[in-house]
Amino acid sequence: MWRKNYSPFQFHGMPCFVYSLATIYLYFHLTYTVPALAYYRSRNWAMAMRVLVVLNVFLAMMSYIKAVFSDPGAVPPKWNSSTKQKAAFCKTCDEYKPHRAHHCSTCQRCVLRYDHHCDWIENCVGARNHKFFLLFLFYVCVGAVHHLYLTACLFMMMQRNPPLPMPGFFMLNFVLLCMFTLLIVPLTIFGCGFLAYATYLTSINQTTVESETGLCYDVGLITNYRQVFGSSAWQWLLPIDPHLAGPHIPSVGYSADPIGVGLSEPGSSDAPV
């Protein structure tokens, strides 16, 4: 089983930080921001905002959990290619590997369609969890923008309308909300910028490592996205395992062309351009 030594009962800094941010986000918007805005808006509007907050956090955290605990696509030990010409050789592992696999110095193993090792998920981003990593980024950006929207609405409503009754508890929440927003602003800028760059690389079928070497595996915009998010478009925004159809590689256990991991013959659609 992948990450069998990863115990949820041990302290893991980044996951704990992410879980804490999600909890704080829920607390502010479910107990303070949306109820405060309901003082000026309709109940239906407030209910819709609550549903959006909970749904976004649920999808973000499910994507995060899948990214953390999913096998990124580690190349099995003693993997052998039927044609050594289409395989690369890892000097660190002293074994052959598919040509889109790269060695992770942190995890000490080769990963199919290796993008990078991410400290936020304490895992590599590879063929099997790239979708979940991108979805996590997407829902974090959506949540951050939604937070800024709700906070801005609250400030504008308080300026244009009679003052909102604020007991001491709500005043404390207001101060904490302002501090939390100061943290969200740079997170929004960084997250949206990183998401835009990662989306661009996905659109041309290139990983972060490959962008440094100039290799590109572009097979068309839609096919490029299908190799990451799955063949069914309705699943693209859901944190579920993508359905990857195509010829099966028994020795590796991954599909060939549909996820572009570098297991196809030279000169095929999976070969670099």
Protein Blocks (a to p, Z undefined) as FASTA:
>chain_A
ZZkllcfkbccfklmmmmmmmmmmmmmmmmmmmmmmmmmmcfklmmmmmmmmmmmmmmmm
mmmmmmmmpcehiacehiacfblklpccdfklopacdfkbccdfklopacehifbdcfkl
opacdfklmmmmmmmmmmmmmmmmmmmmmmmmmmmmmmmmccddddfklmmmmmmmmmmm
mmmmmmmmmmmmmmmmmmmmmmnopafklmmnopacbebjklmmmmmnopblklmmpccd
dddeddddfknopafklnonopacehiakbcZZ
